[in-house]
């Protein structure tokens, strides 16, 4: 069966294949379980977080040039999961009752292509002795997610088993992410603090496998440090923070508090070109609430490392910047993992000279 649904002006195609014999009593029982499950039991946020690991990179804490700037990023990720992370997806879509004993041998695969657009403004007047920048990031893209495997559910002496796959694709807009930061420079040492959050206005349906919105709000804050020595050309950046998630009112589910750390090390080979490595780690520090008892406690983690290359160049009387970086993930738990790549182009007011702690402008 293939259906085309329209959600908020966005087209979504979902295809369901080979879900077994519809006429059996066992499947009729399972169907009743799925339909009649209370909303408080439908939830699990699938090992997915508000924070997108890797969003901070080289020169993260260095002061920016005053005025308007625009950063655009193409982001691609290909991830897979099994076990609890995959089971969580099926539980969300299938609406299993919390009294059902669910055993799943399921795999989830996702390929996501996003365009991240981030206009920002940097104030020339100091605030608390530092440099204030504000902006908002929007997302548009495509999410293609599939589930396949065997699902067995039982109530008392009755059991039902289904084998097959679900494919779900969505093209549309994601949530909005307002952000503000303060930066301070002390020679080769640079410091910053930031706050950001999630305005849940993106394409989201709790019963849909592929989404571009989170379905709930969040607030995130943290601090960063950059060492940059223009004489030697060496640079190191690290930004860490914590995310607090609000309850998803569609599912009565709340993600736990998480900690994340993005890092980068690079060497300028010339006034314009640098190469280096990037990495991140993500760790949930408190468990989610609202999951099926069989899945609790539900905490996720992942780490990654990879290469990067960056290039700064003039664009008329502005400064352009290109950066390509990639990550290979490892040590994942309760979260899909795989690889991702970022291609960023940014334009900002030109610096008066070569990149320096007081003129470097890119943090993504």
C-alpha positions in Angstrom: 0.0 0.0 0.0 1.3 3.5 -0.9 -0.2 6.7 0.4 0.5 10.3 -0.2 -0.3 12.6 2.6 -0.2 16.4 2.8 1.0 17.9 6.1 1.0 21.6 6.6 1.6 22.2 2.8 4.5 19.6 2.7 4.3 16.5 0.7 5.1 13.2 2.4 5.2 9.7 0.8 5.0 6.6 3.0 5.2 3.1 1.7 4.3 0.0 3.7 5.4 -3.4 2.4 4.8 -7.1 3.2 3.2 -6.8 6.7 1.8 -10.4 6.6 -1.7 -12.0 6.6 -4.3 -9.4 7.5 -7.0 -12.0 8.2 -5.6 -13.9 11.2 -7.0 -13.5 14.7 -3.6 -12.8 16.1 -3.1 -9.8 13.8 -6.6 -8.6 14.6 -5.7 -8.6 18.3 -2.4 -6.7 17.6 -4.3 -4.2 15.5 -6.6 -3.5 18.4 -3.6 -3.0 20.7 -2.1 -0.4 18.3 -5.3 1.6 17.8 -6.5 1.6 21.3 -3.2 2.4 23.1 -3.4 5.5 25.3 -1.5 8.5 24.2 0.8 8.4 27.2 2.2 5.2 26.0 2.9 6.2 22.4 6.1 8.0 23.1 9.8 7.4 22.7 11.9 10.1 21.1 13.9 7.6 19.2 17.4 8.4 20.4 17.4 11.7 18.6 18.5 14.9 20.2 17.8 18.7 19.7 21.6 19.3 19.5 23.2 18.5 16.2 26.7 17.4 17.1 29.5 19.0 15.1 27.8 22.3 14.6 30.7 24.2 16.2 34.2 23.9 14.7 37.4 25.8 14.2 37.7 29.4 15.4 34.5 28.9 17.4 35.2 31.4 20.1 37.2 34.1 18.2 35.5 37.5 17.8 33.6 38.2 14.6 33.5 41.2 12.3 30.7 43.7 13.3 27.7 43.8 10.9 25.5 41.3 9.1 26.8 37.9 8.0 25.2 34.8 6.4 26.3 31.2 6.8 24.8 28.4 4.7 25.6 24.7 5.2 24.8 21.6 3.3 24.6 18.7 5.8 24.3 15.0 4.9 24.1 12.1 7.3 23.6 8.4 6.8 22.9 6.5 10.0 21.6 3.1 11.1 20.5 1.6 14.4 19.1 -1.6 15.9 18.1 -2.7 19.4 16.4 -0.1 21.6 17.0 2.8 19.2 15.3 1.0 16.4 12.6 -0.4 18.7 11.8 3.2 19.8 11.0 4.2 16.3 8.5 1.3 15.9 7.0 2.0 19.3 6.4 5.6 18.3 4.8 4.8 15.0 2.9 1.7 16.1 1.5 3.0 19.4 2.1 0.0 21.6 0.4 -0.1 25.0 2.7 0.0 28.0 1.1 -3.3 29.2 2.3 -5.1 26.0 5.4 -7.2 26.1 7.3 -6.1 23.0 10.2 -7.9 21.5 11.7 -6.4 18.4 14.4 -7.5 16.0 14.3 -4.3 14.0 16.8 -2.1 12.1 16.3 1.5 11.2 18.1 3.4 8.4 18.0 7.1 7.7 19.5 9.3 5.0 19.0 13.0 5.7 20.0 16.0 3.5 19.6 19.5 5.0 20.3 23.1 4.1 21.1 25.1 7.2 20.7 28.9 6.8 22.0 31.1 9.5 21.8 34.9 9.2 23.3 36.8 12.2 24.3 40.3 13.3 27.3 41.3 15.3 27.1 44.4 17.4 30.1 46.9 17.4 29.3 48.2 20.9 30.7 46.0 23.6 28.3 44.2 26.0 29.8 43.1 29.4 33.2 43.8 27.9 32.6 41.3 25.1 31.1 41.1 21.6 27.4 40.3 21.2 26.1 38.4 18.2 22.5 37.3 17.6 20.9 35.2 14.9 18.5 32.5 13.9 19.0 29.3 12.0 16.4 27.7 9.7 16.4 24.3 8.1 14.9 22.9 4.9 15.6 19.5 3.6 14.7 15.8 3.0 14.5 12.9 5.4 14.2 9.3 4.2 13.9 6.7 6.9 13.1 3.0 6.8 12.4 0.2 9.3 12.6 -3.5 8.6 12.6 -6.6 10.8 10.3 -8.7 12.9 8.0 -7.4 15.6 6.4 -9.7 18.2 3.9 -8.4 20.8 2.0 -10.3 23.4 -0.9 -9.7 25.8 -1.4 -12.5 28.3 -1.5 -15.8 26.3 -1.9 -14.1 23.0 0.9 -13.2 20.7 1.2 -11.7 17.2 4.2 -11.5 14.9 4.7 -9.3 11.8 7.7 -9.2 9.4 8.2 -6.5 6.8 9.4 -2.9 6.3 8.2 0.7 6.4 9.6 3.4 4.2 8.9 7.1 5.0 10.1 10.2 3.1 9.5 13.8 3.9 10.6 17.1 2.2 9.9 20.3 4.0 11.0 22.8 6.7 12.4 22.1 10.1 12.3 24.0 13.4 13.7 27.5 14.0 16.8 27.9 16.3 17.4 31.4 17.7 20.8 32.0 19.2 22.9 34.6 21.0 26.6 34.6 22.0 29.2 36.8 23.7 32.9 36.6 22.9 36.0 38.0 24.6 39.6 38.1 23.2 42.8 38.1 25.3 45.6 37.8 22.8 45.9 34.2 21.6 43.1 33.2 24.0 39.5 33.6 23.1 36.4 32.8 25.2 32.7 32.7 24.4 29.4 31.8 25.9 26.2 31.1 24.0 22.5 30.3 24.4 20.2 28.8 21.8 16.9 26.9 21.7 14.3 25.2 19.6 11.0 26.7 18.4 9.0 23.6 17.3 7.4 24.9 14.0 8.9 22.3 11.6 7.2 19.4 9.9 6.4 16.8 12.6 3.9 14.0 13.1 4.3 11.6 16.1 2.9 8.7 14.0 5.3 9.4 11.0 8.7 7.7 10.7 10.4 10.6 9.0 10.3 14.1 10.5 12.1 17.3 10.2 10.8 18.9 13.3 11.4 17.8 16.9 7.8 18.1 18.2 9.0 19.9 21.4 10.9 22.9 22.6 14.4 23.0 24.1 16.9 25.4 25.5 20.7 24.9 25.3 23.6 26.9 26.7 27.3 26.5 27.1 30.8 28.0 26.7 33.8 27.7 24.4 37.5 28.4 24.1 39.7 29.0 21.1 43.5 29.1 21.1 44.7 30.8 17.9 48.3 32.0 17.2 48.6 33.8 13.9 52.4 33.6 14.1 52.6 29.8 14.3 49.3 29.1 12.5 48.0 26.7 15.1 44.4 26.7 16.3 42.4 24.7 18.8 38.7 25.1 19.7 36.3 23.4 22.1 32.7 24.2 22.9 30.6 22.3 25.5 27.0 22.7 26.6 23.9 21.2 28.1 20.4 20.8 26.6 17.2 21.0 28.6 14.2 19.5 26.7 10.5 20.4 27.3 7.8 17.8 27.1 6.5 16.7 23.8 2.8 17.3 24.3 1.8 15.0 21.4 3.5 12.0 23.1 3.8 13.0 26.8 7.5 12.2 26.5 10.4 14.2 27.7 14.1 13.8 26.6 16.6 13.9 29.4 19.3 16.5 29.9 22.3 15.9 27.6 25.9 17.1 27.5 27.7 17.7 24.2 31.3 18.8 23.3 32.5 19.8 19.9 36.2 20.2 19.2 38.6 21.1 16.3 42.4 21.3 15.8 43.8 23.0 12.7 47.0 24.3 11.1 47.1 27.3 8.8 49.2 26.4 5.8 49.0 29.9 4.4 47.2 33.1 5.1 44.0 31.6 3.6 44.2 27.8 3.8 44.0 25.5 6.8 43.6 21.8 7.4 42.9 19.8 10.6 40.7 17.3 12.5 37.3 17.7 14.1 35.4 15.6 16.6 32.5 15.6 19.0 31.0 13.6 21.8 27.4 13.5 23.0 26.2 12.0 26.3 22.8 12.0 27.9 23.2 12.6 31.6 19.6 12.0 32.8 17.2 9.4 31.4 14.1 10.2 29.3 10.7 10.0 30.9 7.6 8.6 29.3 9.1 5.6 27.5 7.7 2.1 27.5 9.0 0.3 30.6 10.7 -2.3 28.4 12.9 0.5 26.9 13.7 2.4 30.1 16.0 3.8 31.2 16.7 5.4 27.8 20.0 7.3 27.6 21.9 7.8 24.4 25.5 8.6 23.5 27.8 8.9 20.5 31.3 10.2 19.6 32.9 11.0 16.2 36.1 12.2 14.6 37.1 13.2 11.1 39.1 15.6 8.8 38.5 19.2 7.8 39.8 21.8 5.3 39.0 25.5 5.3 39.7 28.4 2.9 39.2 32.1 3.3 38.9 34.4 0.3 37.7 37.9 -0.7 34.2 38.4 -2.2 34.2 42.0 -3.4 34.5 44.1 -0.2 33.3 41.1 1.9 35.1 38.0 3.2 34.1 34.5 2.0 34.8 31.3 3.7 34.5 27.6 2.6 34.8 24.7 5.0 34.4 21.0 4.3 34.5 18.5 7.2 33.3 15.0 7.8 32.7 12.7 10.9 32.7 9.0 11.4 30.7 8.0 14.5 31.6 5.4 17.1 30.7 4.3 20.6 27.0 4.8 20.0 24.3 3.6 22.4 20.5 4.1 22.0 21.0 6.3 19.0 21.4 5.8 15.3 25.1 6.2 14.2 27.0 6.3 10.9 28.7 9.2 9.2 28.0 12.8 8.2 29.5 15.6 6.1 29.3 19.4 6.2 29.9 21.9 3.4 29.7 25.5 4.6 29.9 28.7 2.7 29.8 32.0 4.7 30.1 35.6 3.9 30.7 38.4 6.3 32.3 41.9 6.5 35.9 41.8 5.5 38.7 41.7 8.0 41.3 44.4 7.8 44.1 41.9 7.5 44.8 38.1 7.6 42.7 36.0 10.0 43.6 36.8 13.6 42.0 36.4 17.0 40.3 39.7 16.5 39.1 39.1 12.9 38.3 35.5 12.3 34.6 35.1 11.8 33.5 31.5 11.3 32.3 29.1 13.9 30.4 26.5 11.8 
